[in-house]
Structures are given as C-alpha cells and as structure tokens.
Amino acid sequence: MRRPARDGLRTGSTSVRASDGHDIAHLTDFVTTRRGVEGFVEPRTAVSDVTLLLVAHDGEWTRRRVPSVQWAHTFANKHQVPSYDAAVVGIPQRMRDFNRRKKAGGI
C-alpha cells in the first residue's frame, strides 16, 4: 500500500501538490481584479488534483489547485462568479483565442 506524499497526494507514481494559501490568494486576486470572470471546475485526474480555472471576459485565465469540487463552487458563489463543471461544458473559446493571440505576440 502506498502512503500519501508529504507535500500532497500520491496518484500512481506521481505526487500531486495539494492546494495551499498561495493558490487561494491568487484566485481571490484574479476574481477581484478582472471583470466578467467565470469559473470552470476541473475534476481530479491521474496527474492533477481538482483545479479551478478562472477565465476573464477577454480570455485571460489562471488555473490553481483547490481542496475539492465543492470548495471551488462555493468559492465562485462567494465571489459572485458563475461556475461550471469543465468536464461537461468544456473550456471557453475566448480562452483559446487569448492563448492564440499571446502565442502570436499580440499580448
């Protein structure tokens, strides 16, 4: 039987860092300094814990680990940010457009 990694969870042979206060502070800063933010809750995978993807009106985005799916939706509700299950609705087109502009040097 495998034991949890010291700094997070162990999934197979991969250690996953748990969320911490820095992640939560970053998410809070993002939602309070951008407009039109929506949250996309991404489920745990073999290589990543639950994450909250925040996408602003212009497609700027950030992603951080969070304690649970429920925590992510509660966080979004507290900050009046709509939240969705990313596995159901996918990732918004404006985020892909933002990444394309950034890669092309337009941002």
MMTF fields as JSON, N, C-alpha, C and O atoms, coordinates in Angstrom:
{
  "mmtfVersion": "1.0.0",
  "mmtfProducer": "UNKNOWN",
  "numBonds": 427,
  "numAtoms": 428,
  "numGroups": 107,
  "numChains": 1,
  "numModels": 1,
  "chainsPerModel": [1],
  "groupsPerChain": [107],
  "chainIdList": ["A"],
  "bondAtomList": [4, 2, 8, 6, 12, 10, 16, 14, 20, 18, 24, 22, 28, 26, 32, 30, 36, 34, 40, 38, 44, 42, 48, 46, 52, 50, 56, 54, 60, 58, 64, 62, 68, 66, 72, 70, 76, 74, 80, 78, 84, 82, 88, 86, 92, 90, 96, 94, 100, 98, 104, 102, 108, 106, 112, 110, 116, 114, 120, 118, 124, 122, 128, 126, 132, 130, 136, 134, 140, 138, 144, 142, 148, 146, 152, 150, 156, 154, 160, 158, 164, 162, 168, 166, 172, 170, 176, 174, 180, 178, 184, 182, 188, 186, 192, 190, 196, 194, 200, 198, 204, 202, 208, 206, 212, 210, 216, 214, 220, 218, 224, 222, 228, 226, 232, 230, 236, 234, 240, 238, 244, 242, 248, 246, 252, 250, 256, 254, 260, 258, 264, 262, 268, 266, 272, 270, 276, 274, 280, 278, 284, 282, 288, 286, 292, 290, 296, 294, 300, 298, 304, 302, 308, 306, 312, 310, 316, 314, 320, 318, 324, 322, 328, 326, 332, 330, 336, 334, 340, 338, 344, 342, 348, 346, 352, 350, 356, 354, 360, 358, 364, 362, 368, 366, 372, 370, 376, 374, 380, 378, 384, 382, 388, 386, 392, 390, 396, 394, 400, 398, 404, 402, 408, 406, 412, 410, 416, 414, 420, 418, 424, 422],
  "bondOrderList": [1, 1, 1, 1, 1, 1, 1, 1, 1, 1, 1, 1, 1, 1, 1, 1, 1, 1, 1, 1, 1, 1, 1, 1, 1, 1, 1, 1, 1, 1, 1, 1, 1, 1, 1, 1, 1, 1, 1, 1, 1, 1, 1, 1, 1, 1, 1, 1, 1, 1, 1, 1, 1, 1, 1, 1, 1, 1, 1, 1, 1, 1, 1, 1, 1, 1, 1, 1, 1, 1, 1, 1, 1, 1, 1, 1, 1, 1, 1, 1, 1, 1, 1, 1, 1, 1, 1, 1, 1, 1, 1, 1, 1, 1, 1, 1, 1, 1, 1, 1, 1, 1, 1, 1, 1, 1],
  "groupList": [{"groupName": "MET", "atomNameList": ["N", "CA", "C", "O"], "elementList": ["N", "C", "C", "O"], "formalChargeList": [0, 0, 0, 0], "bondAtomList": [1, 0, 2, 1, 3, 2], "bondOrderList": [1, 1, 2], "singleLetterCode": "M", "chemCompType": "L-PEPTIDE LINKING"}, {"groupName": "ARG", "atomNameList": ["N", "CA", "C", "O"], "elementList": ["N", "C", "C", "O"], "formalChargeList": [0, 0, 0, 0], "bondAtomList": [1, 0, 2, 1, 3, 2], "bondOrderList": [1, 1, 2], "singleLetterCode": "R", "chemCompType": "L-PEPTIDE LINKING"}, {"groupName": "PRO", "atomNameList": ["N", "CA", "C", "O"], "elementList": ["N", "C", "C", "O"], "formalChargeList": [0, 0, 0, 0], "bondAtomList": [1, 0, 2, 1, 3, 2], "bondOrderList": [1, 1, 2], "singleLetterCode": "P", "chemCompType": "L-PEPTIDE LINKING"}, {"groupName": "ALA", "atomNameList": ["N", "CA", "C", "O"], "elementList": ["N", "C", "C", "O"], "formalChargeList": [0, 0, 0, 0], "bondAtomList": [1, 0, 2, 1, 3, 2], "bondOrderList": [1, 1, 2], "singleLetterCode": "A", "chemCompType": "L-PEPTIDE LINKING"}, {"groupName": "ASP", "atomNameList": ["N", "CA", "C", "O"], "elementList": ["N", "C", "C", "O"], "formalChargeList": [0, 0, 0, 0], "bondAtomList": [1, 0, 2, 1, 3, 2], "bondOrderList": [1, 1, 2], "singleLetterCode": "D", "chemCompType": "L-PEPTIDE LINKING"}, {"groupName": "GLY", "atomNameList": ["N", "CA", "C", "O"], "elementList": ["N", "C", "C", "O"], "formalChargeList": [0, 0, 0, 0], "bondAtomList": [1, 0, 2, 1, 3, 2], "bondOrderList": [1, 1, 2], "singleLetterCode": "G", "chemCompType": "PEPTIDE LINKING"}, {"groupName": "LEU", "atomNameList": ["N", "CA", "C", "O"], "elementList": ["N", "C", "C", "O"], "formalChargeList": [0, 0, 0, 0], "bondAtomList": [1, 0, 2, 1, 3, 2], "bondOrderList": [1, 1, 2], "singleLetterCode": "L", "chemCompType": "L-PEPTIDE LINKING"}, {"groupName": "THR", "atomNameList": ["N", "CA", "C", "O"], "elementList": ["N", "C", "C", "O"], "formalChargeList": [0, 0, 0, 0], "bondAtomList": [1, 0, 2, 1, 3, 2], "bondOrderList": [1, 1, 2], "singleLetterCode": "T", "chemCompType": "L-PEPTIDE LINKING"}, {"groupName": "SER", "atomNameList": ["N", "CA", "C", "O"], "elementList": ["N", "C", "C", "O"], "formalChargeList": [0, 0, 0, 0], "bondAtomList": [1, 0, 2, 1, 3, 2], "bondOrderList": [1, 1, 2], "singleLetterCode": "S", "chemCompType": "L-PEPTIDE LINKING"}, {"groupName": "VAL", "atomNameList": ["N", "CA", "C", "O"], "elementList": ["N", "C", "C", "O"], "formalChargeList": [0, 0, 0, 0], "bondAtomList": [1, 0, 2, 1, 3, 2], "bondOrderList": [1, 1, 2], "singleLetterCode": "V", "chemCompType": "L-PEPTIDE LINKING"}, {"groupName": "HIS", "atomNameList": ["N", "CA", "C", "O"], "elementList": ["N", "C", "C", "O"], "formalChargeList": [0, 0, 0, 0], "bondAtomList": [1, 0, 2, 1, 3, 2], "bondOrderList": [1, 1, 2], "singleLetterCode": "H", "chemCompType": "L-PEPTIDE LINKING"}, {"groupName": "ILE", "atomNameList": ["N", "CA", "C", "O"], "elementList": ["N", "C", "C", "O"], "formalChargeList": [0, 0, 0, 0], "bondAtomList": [1, 0, 2, 1, 3, 2], "bondOrderList": [1, 1, 2], "singleLetterCode": "I", "chemCompType": "L-PEPTIDE LINKING"}, {"groupName": "PHE", "atomNameList": ["N", "CA", "C", "O"], "elementList": ["N", "C", "C", "O"], "formalChargeList": [0, 0, 0, 0], "bondAtomList": [1, 0, 2, 1, 3, 2], "bondOrderList": [1, 1, 2], "singleLetterCode": "F", "chemCompType": "L-PEPTIDE LINKING"}, {"groupName": "GLU", "atomNameList": ["N", "CA", "C", "O"], "elementList": ["N", "C", "C", "O"], "formalChargeList": [0, 0, 0, 0], "bondAtomList": [1, 0, 2, 1, 3, 2], "bondOrderList": [1, 1, 2], "singleLetterCode": "E", "chemCompType": "L-PEPTIDE LINKING"}, {"groupName": "TRP", "atomNameList": ["N", "CA", "C", "O"], "elementList": ["N", "C", "C", "O"], "formalChargeList": [0, 0, 0, 0], "bondAtomList": [1, 0, 2, 1, 3, 2], "bondOrderList": [1, 1, 2], "singleLetterCode": "W", "chemCompType": "L-PEPTIDE LINKING"}, {"groupName": "GLN", "atomNameList": ["N", "CA", "C", "O"], "elementList": ["N", "C", "C", "O"], "formalChargeList": [0, 0, 0, 0], "bondAtomList": [1, 0, 2, 1, 3, 2], "bondOrderList": [1, 1, 2], "singleLetterCode": "Q", "chemCompType": "L-PEPTIDE LINKING"}, {"groupName": "ASN", "atomNameList": ["N", "CA", "C", "O"], "elementList": ["N", "C", "C", "O"], "formalChargeList": [0, 0, 0, 0], "bondAtomList": [1, 0, 2, 1, 3, 2], "bondOrderList": [1, 1, 2], "singleLetterCode": "N", "chemCompType": "L-PEPTIDE LINKING"}, {"groupName": "LYS", "atomNameList": ["N", "CA", "C", "O"], "elementList": ["N", "C", "C", "O"], "formalChargeList": [0, 0, 0, 0], "bondAtomList": [1, 0, 2, 1, 3, 2], "bondOrderList": [1, 1, 2], "singleLetterCode": "K", "chemCompType": "L-PEPTIDE LINKING"}, {"groupName": "TYR", "atomNameList": ["N", "CA", "C", "O"], "elementList": ["N", "C", "C", "O"], "formalChargeList": [0, 0, 0, 0], "bondAtomList": [1, 0, 2, 1, 3, 2], "bondOrderList": [1, 1, 2], "singleLetterCode": "Y", "chemCompType": "L-PEPTIDE LINKING"}],
  "groupTypeList": [0, 1, 1, 2, 3, 1, 4, 5, 6, 1, 7, 5, 8, 7, 8, 9, 1, 3, 8, 4, 5, 10, 4, 11, 3, 10, 6, 7, 4, 12, 9, 7, 7, 1, 1, 5, 9, 13, 5, 12, 9, 13, 2, 1, 7, 3, 9, 8, 4, 9, 7, 6, 6, 6, 9, 3, 10, 4, 5, 13, 14, 7, 1, 1, 1, 9, 2, 8, 9, 15, 14, 3, 10, 7, 12, 3, 16, 17, 10, 15, 9, 2, 8, 18, 4, 3, 3, 9, 9, 5, 11, 2, 15, 1, 0, 1, 4, 12, 16, 1, 1, 17, 17, 3, 5, 5, 11],
  "groupIdList": [1, 2, 3, 4, 5, 6, 7, 8, 9, 10, 11, 12, 13, 14, 15, 16, 17, 18, 19, 20, 21, 22, 23, 24, 25, 26, 27, 28, 29, 30, 31, 32, 33, 34, 35, 36, 37, 38, 39, 40, 41, 42, 43, 44, 45, 46, 47, 48, 49, 50, 51, 52, 53, 54, 55, 56, 57, 58, 59, 60, 61, 62, 63, 64, 65, 66, 67, 68, 69, 70, 71, 72, 73, 74, 75, 76, 77, 78, 79, 80, 81, 82, 83, 84, 85, 86, 87, 88, 89, 90, 91, 92, 93, 94, 95, 96, 97, 98, 99, 100, 101, 102, 103, 104, 105, 106, 107],
  "secStructList": [7, 7, 7, 7, 7, 6, 6, 3, 3, 3, 3, 6, 6, 3, 3, 3, 3, 7, 7, 7, 2, 2, 2, 2, 2, 2, 2, 2, 2, 2, 2, 2, 2, 1, 1, 1, 7, 3, 3, 3, 3, 3, 7, 7, 7, 1, 1, 7, 7, 7, 3, 3, 3, 3, 3, 7, 6, 6, 1, 7, 3, 3, 3, 3, 3, 7, 1, 7, 2, 2, 2, 2, 2, 2, 2, 2, 2, 2, 6, 6, 7, 7, 3, 3, 3, 2, 2, 2, 2, 7, 7, 7, 2, 2, 2, 2, 2, 2, 2, 2, 2, 2, 2, 6, 6, 7, 7],
  "xCoordList": [0.843, 0.0, 0.889, 1.846, 0.557, 1.327, 0.853, -0.332, 1.784, 1.445, 1.364, 2.008, 0.567, 0.498, 1.873, 2.673, 2.12, 3.352, 3.301, 2.218, 4.445, 4.488, 3.841, 3.189, 4.017, 3.532, 2.18, 1.739, 1.533, 0.243, -0.243, -0.042, -0.879, -1.434, -0.533, 0.212, -0.604, 0.131, -0.883, -1.802, -0.714, -1.581, -0.689, 0.031, -0.73, 0.17, 1.594, 1.939, 2.421, 3.815, 4.043, 5.183, 2.973, 3.08, 2.6, 1.535, 3.368, 2.928, 2.235, 2.701, 1.124, 0.352, 0.395, 0.028, 0.842, 0.902, -0.509, -1.31, -0.807, -2.119, -2.218, -1.207, -3.451, -3.637, -3.178, -3.134, -2.837, -2.397, -2.9, -3.617, -2.518, -2.958, -2.545, -3.255, -1.405, -0.95, -1.889, -2.184, -2.357, -3.301, -4.593, -5.109, -5.109, -6.369, -6.223, -7.119, -5.115, -4.868, -4.793, -5.31, -4.162, -4.047, -5.427, -5.738, -6.249, -7.591, -8.417, -9.135, -8.314, -9.048, -8.611, -9.449, -7.31, -6.797, -7.33, -7.722, -7.346, -7.803, -9.263, -9.596, -10.136, -11.557, -11.864, -12.861, -11.031, -11.303, -10.653, -10.962, -9.764, -9.079, -9.413, -8.891, -10.266, -10.694, -12.209, -12.89, -12.723, -14.186, -14.657, -13.902, -15.923, -16.525, -15.92, -15.845, -15.486, -14.815, -15.842, -16.889, -15.512, -16.279, -15.334, -14.144, -15.863, -15.063, -15.405, -16.571, -14.372, -14.537, -13.831, -12.606, -14.607, -14.071, -13.642, -14.448, -12.349, -11.781, -11.58, -10.974, -12.08, -12.015, -10.602, -9.72, -10.406, -9.13, -8.838, -9.734, -7.568, -7.118, -5.959, -5.614, -5.375, -4.233, -3.015, -2.16, -2.927, -1.742, -2.039, -1.116, -3.296, -3.632, -4.794, -5.713, -4.74, -5.857, -6.955, -6.813, -8.029, -9.106, -8.531, -7.784, -8.883, -8.413, -9.584, -10.639, -9.381, -10.354, -9.701, -8.691, -10.283, -9.839, -10.726, -11.947, -10.124, -10.863, -10.536, -9.368, -11.569, -11.389, -12.112, -13.313, -11.366, -11.928, -12.628, -12.573, -13.282, -14.049, -13.203, -13.71, -11.921, -11.046, -10.288, -9.484, -10.546, -9.881, -8.668, -8.145, -8.199, -7.096, -7.541, -8.698, -6.631, -7.036, -5.95, -4.781, -6.389, -5.475, -6.08, -7.296, -5.227, -5.673, -4.874, -3.653, -5.57, -4.922, -5.609, -6.795, -4.834, -5.394, -6.299, -6.056, -7.363, -8.299, -8.591, -8.372, -9.086, -9.306, -10.325, -10.159, -11.381, -12.414, -13.289, -13.227, -14.092, -15.061, -16.035, -16.314, -16.551, -17.497, -16.865, -17.511, -15.606, -14.902, -14.858, -15.091, -14.562, -14.452, -15.774, -15.791, -16.879, -18.185, -18.557, -19.133, -18.235, -18.505, -17.693, -18.216, -16.416, -15.551, -16.155, -16.248, -16.562, -17.146, -18.421, -18.61, -19.286, -20.529, -20.239, -20.886, -19.273, -18.905, -18.462, -18.72, -17.793, -17.277, -18.194, -17.803, -19.408, -20.406, -19.872, -20.074, -19.186, -18.625, -19.383, -19.424, -19.984, -20.644, -19.613, -18.479, -20.006, -19.072, -19.73, -20.932, -18.905, -19.379, -18.448, -17.292, -18.957, -18.114, -17.451, -18.125, -16.142, -15.402, -15.553, -15.522, -15.716, -15.871, -17.181, -17.317, -18.137, -19.436, -19.467, -19.881, -19.027, -19.167, -17.911, -17.984, -16.77, -15.531, -14.905, -15.288, -13.95, -13.19, -13.699, -13.931, -13.879, -14.45, -13.53, -12.306, -14.15, -13.419, -12.559, -11.459, -13.038, -12.26, -10.908, -9.955, -10.815, -9.527, -8.582, -7.405, -9.099, -8.265, -7.824, -6.682, -8.729, -8.389, -7.298, -6.372, -7.403, -6.393, -5.034, -4.022, -5.01, -3.751, -3.149, -1.932, -4.003, -3.518, -2.917, -1.858, -3.599, -3.069, -1.756, -0.815, -1.688, -0.466, 0.704, 1.821, 0.433, 1.48, 1.965, 3.147, 1.046, 1.405, 2.089, 2.527, 2.178, 2.85, 1.955, 2.438, 0.641, -0.289, -0.688, -1.477, -0.154, -0.5, 0.771, 0.72],
  "yCoordList": [-1.185, 0.0, 1.25, 1.346, 2.191, 3.43, 4.418, 4.471, 5.198, 6.262, 7.584, 7.756, 8.524, 9.845, 10.512, 10.354, 11.243, 12.029, 13.105, 13.538, 13.536, 14.552, 15.854, 16.509, 16.236, 17.551, 17.491, 18.502, 16.379, 16.3, 14.877, 14.086, 14.559, 13.235, 12.436, 12.995, 11.137, 10.275, 9.585, 8.924, 9.74, 9.086, 8.227, 8.744, 6.922, 6.049, 6.364, 6.332, 6.668, 7.006, 8.514, 8.969, 9.285, 10.74, 11.375, 11.022, 12.299, 13.05, 14.323, 14.989, 14.651, 15.839, 16.783, 16.401, 18.026, 19.006, 19.447, 19.755, 19.477, 19.942, 21.453, 22.151, 21.948, 23.397, 24.017, 23.355, 25.295, 25.972, 27.413, 27.829, 28.16, 29.548, 30.435, 31.384, 30.144, 30.942, 30.76, 31.715, 29.525, 29.264, 30.034, 30.665, 29.983, 30.644, 32.16, 32.832, 32.697, 34.141, 34.552, 35.605, 33.743, 34.048, 34.063, 34.968, 33.06, 33.003, 34.21, 34.805, 34.565, 35.719, 36.995, 37.815, 37.169, 38.343, 38.389, 39.452, 37.251, 37.21, 37.64, 38.481, 37.083, 37.41, 38.837, 39.408, 39.419, 40.785, 41.85, 43.032, 41.46, 42.448, 42.303, 43.055, 41.355, 41.178, 41.306, 41.173, 41.566, 41.603, 40.463, 39.921, 40.118, 39.063, 37.692, 36.893, 37.398, 36.132, 35.009, 35.18, 33.863, 32.635, 31.561, 31.576, 30.629, 29.543, 28.222, 27.927, 27.424, 26.097, 25.112, 25.133, 24.252, 23.316, 22.053, 21.39, 21.739, 20.588, 19.453, 19.659, 18.265, 17.153, 16.614, 16.859, 15.891, 15.218, 14.249, 13.581, 14.191, 13.242, 12.438, 12.588, 11.601, 10.793, 11.656, 11.25, 12.834, 13.683, 15.023, 15.804, 15.311, 16.608, 16.459, 15.673, 17.221, 17.271, 18.147, 18.611, 18.376, 19.253, 20.647, 21.154, 21.262, 22.613, 23.522, 23.068, 24.807, 25.82, 26.695, 27.351, 26.695, 27.52, 28.761, 28.651, 29.929, 31.187, 31.868, 31.997, 32.303, 32.948, 34.29, 34.359, 35.353, 36.708, 36.971, 36.148, 38.12, 38.474, 38.467, 38.152, 38.81, 38.913, 37.622, 37.567, 36.58, 35.298, 35.079, 33.966, 36.122, 35.922, 34.889, 34.884, 34.022, 32.928, 32.566, 32.925, 31.84, 31.27, 29.967, 29.781, 29.078, 27.771, 27.457, 27.609, 27.02, 26.64, 25.428, 25.183, 24.679, 23.557, 24.087, 25.15, 23.321, 23.673, 22.417, 21.302, 22.598, 21.445, 20.427, 19.228, 20.888, 19.957, 20.639, 21.854, 19.847, 20.377, 21.299, 22.404, 20.847, 21.658, 22.983, 24.029, 22.942, 24.164, 25.141, 26.336, 24.653, 25.519, 26.219, 27.421, 25.48, 26.096, 27.089, 28.14, 26.766, 27.675, 28.957, 30.052, 28.824, 29.986, 30.878, 32.094, 30.265, 31.034, 31.74, 32.92, 31.039, 31.656, 32.827, 33.871, 32.656, 33.716, 34.981, 36.093, 34.807, 35.945, 36.331, 37.104, 35.794, 36.072, 35.793, 36.57, 34.659, 34.206, 32.942, 31.979, 32.926, 31.695, 30.565, 30.79, 29.366, 28.236, 27.069, 26.833, 26.341, 25.239, 24.043, 24.199, 22.869, 21.678, 21.608, 21.422, 21.754, 21.794, 20.495, 20.511, 19.374, 18.096, 18.053, 17.272, 18.887, 18.917, 19.989, 19.72, 21.209, 22.334, 22.62, 23.335, 22.086, 22.353, 23.683, 24.3, 24.102, 25.333, 26.398, 26.096, 27.643, 28.67, 29.056, 29.074, 29.358, 29.747, 30.985, 31.087, 31.918, 33.151, 32.857, 33.611, 31.774, 31.381, 30.887, 31.248, 30.07, 29.59, 30.755, 30.792, 31.707, 32.887, 33.705, 34.181, 33.873, 34.593, 33.905, 34.569, 32.572, 31.828, 31.989, 32.105, 31.995, 32.162, 33.552, 33.69, 34.596, 35.965, 36.09, 36.718, 35.503, 35.579, 34.893, 35.41, 33.727, 32.99, 33.777, 33.745, 34.475, 35.26, 36.579, 37.32, 36.865, 38.095, 39.29, 40.413, 39.084, 40.205, 40.642, 41.574, 39.982, 40.353, 40.586, 40.907],
  "zCoordList": [0.0, 0.0, 0.0, 0.768, -0.866, -0.963, 0.075, 0.406, 0.584, 1.526, 0.778, -0.257, 1.302, 0.651, 0.63, 1.552, -0.421, -0.495, 0.578, 0.971, 1.049, 2.108, 1.703, 2.516, 0.443, 0.018, -0.691, -1.237, -0.698, -1.38, -1.456, -0.535, -2.548, -2.755, -3.665, -4.47, -3.533, -4.441, -5.334, -4.85, -6.631, -7.607, -8.48, -9.334, -8.275, -9.009, -8.619, -7.438, -9.593, -9.304, -9.283, -9.179, -9.381, -9.455, -8.158, -7.652, -7.621, -6.449, -6.921, -7.845, -6.281, -6.616, -5.433, -4.322, -5.656, -4.588, -4.233, -5.115, -2.958, -2.501, -2.649, -2.721, -2.695, -2.758, -1.449, -0.412, -1.514, -0.293, -0.298, -1.207, 0.719, 0.856, -0.297, -0.632, -0.914, -2.056, -3.245, -3.963, -3.449, -4.538, -4.321, -5.243, -3.114, -2.798, -2.906, -3.417, -2.435, -2.552, -4.018, -4.391, -4.847, -6.27, -6.934, -7.709, -6.626, -7.202, -6.758, -7.561, -5.488, -4.965, -5.667, -6.045, -5.842, -6.544, -7.973, -8.454, -8.65, -10.04, -10.139, -10.973, -9.308, -9.423, -9.0, -9.443, -8.158, -7.702, -8.577, -8.43, -9.481, -10.325, -11.811, -12.634, -12.163, -13.556, -13.602, -12.585, -14.799, -14.932, -15.821, -16.629, -15.648, -16.458, -16.227, -17.16, -15.01, -14.723, -14.57, -13.945, -15.155, -14.985, -14.482, -14.795, -13.705, -13.157, -13.809, -14.074, -14.066, -14.65, -13.733, -13.61, -13.092, -12.114, -12.859, -13.512, -12.745, -13.442, -12.439, -11.387, -12.752, -11.799, -11.624, -12.448, -10.558, -10.299, -11.442, -11.959, -11.821, -12.838, -12.257, -11.085, -13.07, -12.625, -12.306, -11.519, -12.904, -12.698, -12.047, -11.817, -11.743, -11.156, -10.191, -10.42, -9.112, -8.183, -8.793, -9.924, -8.069, -8.536, -8.752, -7.916, -9.876, -10.159, -10.482, -10.925, -10.255, -10.644, -11.699, -11.443, -12.872, -13.986, -13.998, -14.106, -13.887, -13.956, -15.272, -15.638, -15.986, -17.283, -17.269, -17.007, -17.552, -17.577, -18.911, -19.825, -19.008, -20.208, -21.479, -22.556, -21.366, -22.535, -22.83, -23.761, -22.033, -22.255, -21.378, -21.327, -20.677, -19.741, -18.722, -18.3, -18.329, -17.449, -16.446, -16.59, -15.426, -14.446, -13.949, -13.98, -13.496, -13.005, -11.745, -11.719, -10.708, -9.457, -8.846, -9.066, -8.076, -7.328, -6.239, -5.668, -5.956, -4.885, -4.068, -4.541, -2.841, -1.969, -2.48, -2.256, -3.167, -3.638, -4.679, -4.865, -5.346, -6.313, -5.586, -6.052, -4.449, -3.674, -3.25, -3.315, -2.816, -2.411, -3.58, -3.393, -4.78, -5.96, -6.256, -6.522, -6.213, -6.481, -5.382, -5.666, -4.14, -3.02, -3.164, -2.954, -3.523, -3.757, -4.839, -4.673, -5.946, -7.046, -6.599, -6.894, -5.9, -5.422, -4.488, -4.578, -3.597, -2.653, -3.381, -2.919, -4.522, -5.29, -6.45, -7.325, -6.454, -7.488, -8.891, -9.824, -9.006, -10.273, -10.685, -9.919, -11.88, -12.312, -12.408, -12.83, -12.021, -12.108, -12.813, -12.685, -13.566, -14.389, -14.2, -13.808, -14.479, -14.493, -15.863, -16.876, -15.89, -17.155, -17.942, -19.172, -17.247, -17.94, -18.727, -19.669, -18.343, -19.024, -20.109, -21.237, -19.772, -20.708, -21.52, -22.519, -21.125, -21.838, -21.443, -20.449, -22.231, -21.992, -22.959, -24.13, -22.497, -23.376, -24.538, -24.408, -25.663, -26.864, -26.615, -27.159, -25.811, -25.583, -24.939, -25.133, -24.179, -23.595, -24.69, -24.714, -25.581, -26.704, -27.588, -28.045, -27.827, -28.629, -27.942, -28.599, -26.609, -25.834, -25.975, -26.199, -25.843, -25.976, -27.363, -27.508, -28.385, -29.752, -29.95, -30.563, -29.423, -29.528, -28.773, -29.259, -27.601, -26.801, -27.507, -27.523, -28.087, -28.8, -30.022, -30.365, -30.666, -31.846, -31.485, -32.365, -30.186, -29.748, -29.677, -29.536, -29.771, -29.743, -28.35, -28.191, -27.347, -25.952, -25.178, -23.99]
}
